[in-house]
């Protein structure tokens, strides 16, 4: 196993570690201490379970544990899937000190965490993300939830994990498209919060594309440290944390409109960030050169930066109105004043949004 990097998420007196390294899943000593009780439910999917479930299970000796393997894909991030997790906990006789282990990407982490938040009003869960996107974003910060046909993540709860275990070895089996999608969320941290990190990413595109261990570890650690800092200051998204949704209002509308799984989350966010940057330029908030620089970086990562063919701007705008940042029927968006400086903007004219979507 490679040397560990540990990032701590501090929420007042509550704290939990993000442990990053190669071979982490097989190193039970690194994560077994996060399990307080005797009952463990490992939730995974049909793609990940054959690869890594036995590795995790080898660290559960002496505990009473079961596994639940769900179908793979964003289209299965539903209330029905969460109900399957709750039914498994009930059949298991899971008590208040039981623990749910989420072994998979963001879909598994979100819905397993949501079920853990609901069971007996909240039990422990451990995030074991196996995709780059989940490692740097969805596994950190306690956002859990499921999708509805009307929109993405409309049902959920804030429920923090007791540990996040990031094993770089799992990225070896991650398909290239999924890996590239994760780089969109990595770029987001530089775009909204850390201009120096953005410059570092521009200088390390080739090493990241090659999945170089040292560079990848640094990218994941810096992304997690950025998010941990924001979450510590604003756990339940009352203010600053909303800035981490840069590009997501556009992106979620795209995912919902085109069907969950057609566009990967990271791909939709990449397009959404470029649209948000262009809208910022149109409104005189930022220099257009910054939007071009963001689009260039995302393009070098192999990510889409323009709307898919056939996208309907009017329908996308209607989808955007269901965004969780909207208040009192008024659409709010995360825009920026340039790389490293995001802000929430309210009362944006529909004409400006439609102009950017049509362009």
C-alpha positions in Angstrom: 0.0 0.0 0.0 1.2 3.5 -0.8 1.7 6.2 1.8 -1.6 7.6 3.1 -2.8 11.2 2.7 -5.4 12.1 5.3 -7.7 15.1 5.0 -9.9 15.9 8.0 -13.4 17.2 7.8 -14.1 19.3 10.9 -17.6 20.2 11.8 -17.4 21.7 15.2 -16.8 18.9 17.6 -17.6 16.3 14.9 -14.7 15.2 12.8 -14.1 12.5 10.2 -11.1 11.6 8.0 -10.7 11.2 4.3 -8.0 8.5 3.8 -6.3 8.5 0.4 -3.9 5.8 -0.8 -3.4 2.8 -3.0 -4.6 -0.5 -1.5 -6.8 1.2 1.1 -9.8 -1.3 0.7 -7.5 -4.2 1.5 -6.0 -2.5 4.5 -8.8 -3.1 7.0 -6.7 -1.7 9.8 -7.1 1.7 8.1 -10.9 1.7 8.2 -12.2 -1.0 10.6 -12.1 1.5 13.5 -14.9 3.5 11.9 -17.3 0.6 12.6 -18.7 0.9 16.2 -21.3 -1.9 16.3 -21.5 -5.5 15.1 -23.9 -5.2 12.2 -22.7 -4.0 8.8 -24.6 -3.8 5.5 -22.3 -3.3 2.4 -24.3 -1.7 -0.4 -22.7 -1.9 -3.9 -23.8 -2.4 -7.5 -23.5 -5.1 -10.2 -20.4 -3.6 -11.7 -18.3 -2.9 -8.5 -19.4 -5.8 -6.3 -17.6 -8.5 -8.4 -14.4 -6.4 -8.3 -14.1 -5.3 -4.8 -16.8 -6.8 -2.5 -14.6 -9.7 -1.5 -11.8 -7.3 -0.7 -14.0 -5.4 1.7 -15.6 -8.5 3.1 -12.2 -9.9 4.1 -11.9 -7.0 6.6 -15.3 -7.7 8.3 -14.2 -10.9 10.1 -15.9 -11.1 13.5 -18.8 -8.9 12.5 -22.3 -9.8 11.4 -22.5 -8.5 7.9 -24.6 -8.8 4.7 -24.3 -7.3 1.2 -26.9 -5.8 -1.1 -26.0 -5.5 -4.7 -28.1 -3.0 -6.8 -28.3 -2.4 -10.5 -25.7 0.1 -11.8 -26.5 3.5 -13.2 -27.9 6.9 -12.4 -31.4 5.8 -13.5 -31.5 3.5 -10.5 -30.8 6.3 -8.0 -34.5 6.2 -6.9 -36.7 6.0 -3.9 -37.3 2.3 -4.8 -33.6 1.6 -4.6 -33.4 3.4 -1.2 -36.3 1.3 -0.1 -34.4 -1.9 -1.0 -31.6 -0.7 1.3 -34.0 0.0 4.1 -35.7 -3.4 3.6 -32.3 -5.1 3.8 -31.6 -3.3 7.1 -34.9 -4.4 8.5 -34.5 -8.0 7.4 -31.0 -7.9 8.9 -32.4 -6.7 12.3 -30.0 -3.7 12.1 -29.9 -1.7 15.4 -28.9 1.9 16.1 -25.2 1.0 16.1 -25.3 -0.7 12.7 -23.2 0.7 9.9 -23.8 1.0 6.1 -20.8 0.8 3.8 -21.3 2.5 0.5 -19.0 0.7 -2.0 -19.3 2.3 -5.4 -19.6 5.6 -7.2 -21.8 8.6 -6.5 -25.1 6.8 -7.1 -24.4 4.1 -4.5 -22.9 6.7 -2.0 -25.9 9.0 -2.3 -28.6 6.4 -2.0 -26.9 4.3 0.6 -26.1 7.4 2.7 -29.8 8.5 2.3 -31.0 5.1 3.6 -28.5 5.3 6.5 -29.9 8.8 7.3 -33.4 7.4 7.4 -32.9 4.1 9.2 -33.8 4.7 12.9 -33.4 8.5 12.1 -29.7 8.0 11.3 -27.0 5.4 11.6 -23.3 5.4 10.7 -22.1 4.9 7.2 -18.7 4.7 5.6 -18.0 6.0 2.1 -15.8 3.8 -0.1 -15.9 5.6 -3.4 -14.7 3.8 -6.5 -15.0 6.6 -9.1 -12.9 9.8 -9.3 -16.0 11.9 -9.2 -17.3 10.3 -6.0 -13.8 10.5 -4.5 -13.5 14.3 -4.9 -17.1 15.3 -4.6 -20.2 13.2 -3.7 -18.5 11.1 -0.9 -17.4 14.2 1.0 -19.7 16.6 2.9 -22.7 14.6 3.8 -25.1 15.3 0.9 -27.3 12.2 0.4 -30.3 11.7 -1.7 -32.2 10.2 -4.7 -33.6 11.5 -8.0 -37.2 12.0 -9.0 -38.5 12.1 -12.6 -39.0 15.8 -12.1 -35.4 16.5 -11.2 -32.1 15.3 -9.7 -31.5 15.0 -6.0 -34.8 16.5 -5.1 -35.2 14.1 -2.1 -32.4 13.8 0.4 -30.8 14.6 3.7 -27.6 16.0 5.1 -25.9 13.0 6.8 -22.2 12.9 7.3 -20.2 9.7 6.9 -17.9 8.6 9.7 -15.0 8.0 7.3 -14.2 8.2 3.6 -11.8 5.6 2.2 -10.3 6.5 -1.2 -8.4 3.6 -2.8 -6.5 4.7 -5.9 -6.4 1.1 -7.1 -10.1 1.2 -7.9 -9.4 3.8 -10.6 -7.6 1.1 -12.7 -11.0 -0.4 -13.5 -12.8 2.9 -14.1 -13.7 3.3 -17.8 -12.0 6.3 -19.5 -15.3 8.2 -20.0 -16.1 7.9 -16.3 -12.6 9.0 -15.3 -12.9 12.1 -17.5 -16.2 12.9 -15.9 -14.5 13.0 -12.5 -12.0 15.5 -13.8 -14.9 18.0 -14.3 -15.5 18.1 -10.5 -11.7 18.4 -9.9 -11.6 21.4 -12.3 -14.6 22.9 -10.5 -12.6 23.4 -7.2 -10.0 25.5 -9.1 -12.7 27.4 -11.0 -14.7 28.5 -7.9 -12.3 28.6 -5.0 -8.6 28.1 -5.9 -7.0 29.9 -8.8 -3.6 28.4 -7.9 -5.1 24.9 -8.1 -6.6 25.8 -11.5 -3.1 26.7 -12.8 -1.7 23.5 -11.4 -4.3 21.5 -13.3 -3.4 23.3 -16.5 0.2 22.2 -16.0 -0.6 18.6 -15.2 -3.2 17.6 -17.8 -1.0 14.9 -19.3 -0.1 13.3 -16.0 -3.7 13.3 -14.9 -4.8 11.7 -18.2 -2.1 9.0 -17.6 -3.5 8.5 -14.0 -0.1 9.1 -12.5 -0.3 8.1 -8.9 1.5 11.1 -7.4 -0.3 13.7 -9.4 -3.7 11.9 -9.0 -3.2 11.8 -5.2 -2.4 15.5 -5.1 -5.4 16.3 -7.2 -7.8 14.3 -5.0 -6.2 15.6 -1.8 -6.5 19.2 -2.9 -10.0 18.8 -4.1 -11.1 17.1 -0.9 -9.3 19.8 1.2 -11.1 22.5 -0.7 -14.5 20.9 -0.1 -13.7 20.1 3.5 -12.9 23.7 4.2 -16.2 24.9 2.6 -18.3 22.2 4.4 -16.7 23.1 7.7 -17.9 26.7 7.3 -21.3 25.9 5.8 -22.4 22.3 6.4 -26.0 22.6 5.3 -25.6 25.0 2.3 -26.9 28.1 3.9 -24.4 30.2 2.1 -20.9 29.5 0.8 -21.4 25.8 0.1 -23.8 26.7 -2.7 -20.8 28.0 -4.6 -19.7 24.3 -5.1 -22.8 24.0 -7.4 -21.1 26.1 -10.1 -22.4 24.7 -13.4 -24.8 22.3 -11.6 -28.0 24.2 -12.3 -27.4 24.0 -16.0 -25.9 20.5 -15.6 -28.8 18.9 -13.6 -31.3 20.3 -16.1 -29.3 18.6 -18.9 -29.2 15.3 -17.1 -32.9 15.4 -16.3 -34.0 16.5 -19.8 -31.8 14.0 -21.7 -32.5 11.1 -19.4 -30.4 10.0 -16.5 -27.3 8.2 -17.7 -27.3 9.6 -21.2 -25.0 12.4 -20.1 -22.7 11.5 -17.2 -22.9 13.9 -14.3 -19.4 15.2 -14.8 -20.1 15.7 -18.5 -23.2 17.7 -17.8 -21.4 19.8 -15.1 -18.6 20.5 -17.6 -21.1 21.9 -20.0 -22.9 23.7 -17.2 -19.7 25.4 -15.9 -18.9 26.8 -19.4 -22.5 28.1 -19.7 -22.3 29.7 -16.3 -19.0 31.3 -17.2 -20.4 32.6 -20.5 -23.5 33.9 -18.7 -21.2 35.7 -16.2 -19.4 37.3 -19.2 -22.6 38.3 -20.9 -23.8 40.0 -17.7 -20.5 41.9 -17.3 -19.4 40.0 -14.2 -16.3 38.4 -15.7 -13.8 38.8 -18.6 -14.7 36.4 -21.5 -11.1 35.2 -21.5 -11.7 33.4 -18.3 -14.6 31.4 -19.8 -12.4 30.5 -22.8 -9.6 29.3 -20.4 -12.1 27.1 -18.5 -13.5 25.7 -21.7 -9.9 25.0 -22.9 -9.0 23.1 -19.8 -12.2 21.0 -19.8 -11.6 20.3 -23.5 -8.1 19.1 -22.8 -9.6 16.7 -20.3 -11.7 15.3 -23.1 -15.0 16.7 -21.7 -17.9 18.3 -23.7 -18.2 22.0 -23.4 -21.3 22.7 -25.6 -25.0 21.7 -25.5 -25.8 18.3 -27.1 -27.5 18.5 -30.5 -31.2 18.9 -30.2 -31.2 20.5 -26.8 -34.2 22.7 -26.3 -33.3 26.0 -24.4 -36.9 26.7 -23.3 -37.3 23.2 -21.8 -33.9 23.4 -20.1 -34.9 26.7 -18.5 -38.0 25.1 -17.1 -36.0 22.3 -15.7 -33.7 24.9 -14.1 -36.6 26.4 -12.2 -36.8 23.3 -10.0 -33.2 23.8 -8.9 -32.8 23.6 -5.1 -31.1 27.0 -5.0 -34.3 28.7 -6.3 -36.1 30.7 -3.7 -39.7 32.0 -3.8 -39.9 31.0 -7.4 -36.9 33.1 -8.4 -34.0 31.3 -10.1 -30.6 31.8 -8.6 -27.4 30.7 -10.2 -23.8 30.3 -9.2 -21.8 32.6 -11.5 -18.2 34.0 -11.2 -16.1 37.1 -11.5 -13.3 35.0 -12.9 -11.2 31.9 -12.1 -11.2 31.2 -8.4 -14.0 33.6 -7.5 -17.6 32.3 -7.6 -20.8 34.0 -6.3 -24.5 33.4 -6.1 -26.5 35.7 -8.4 -30.3 36.2 -8.0 -33.0 37.5 -10.4 -31.2 36.7 -13.6 -33.3 37.6 -16.6 -34.7 34.7 -18.6 -33.6 36.4 -21.7 -29.9 36.3 -20.6 -30.1 32.6 -19.8 -31.9 31.7 -23.0 -29.4 33.8 -25.0 -26.5 31.7 -23.6 -28.3 28.4 -24.1 -29.2 29.3 -27.7 -25.6 30.4 -28.5 
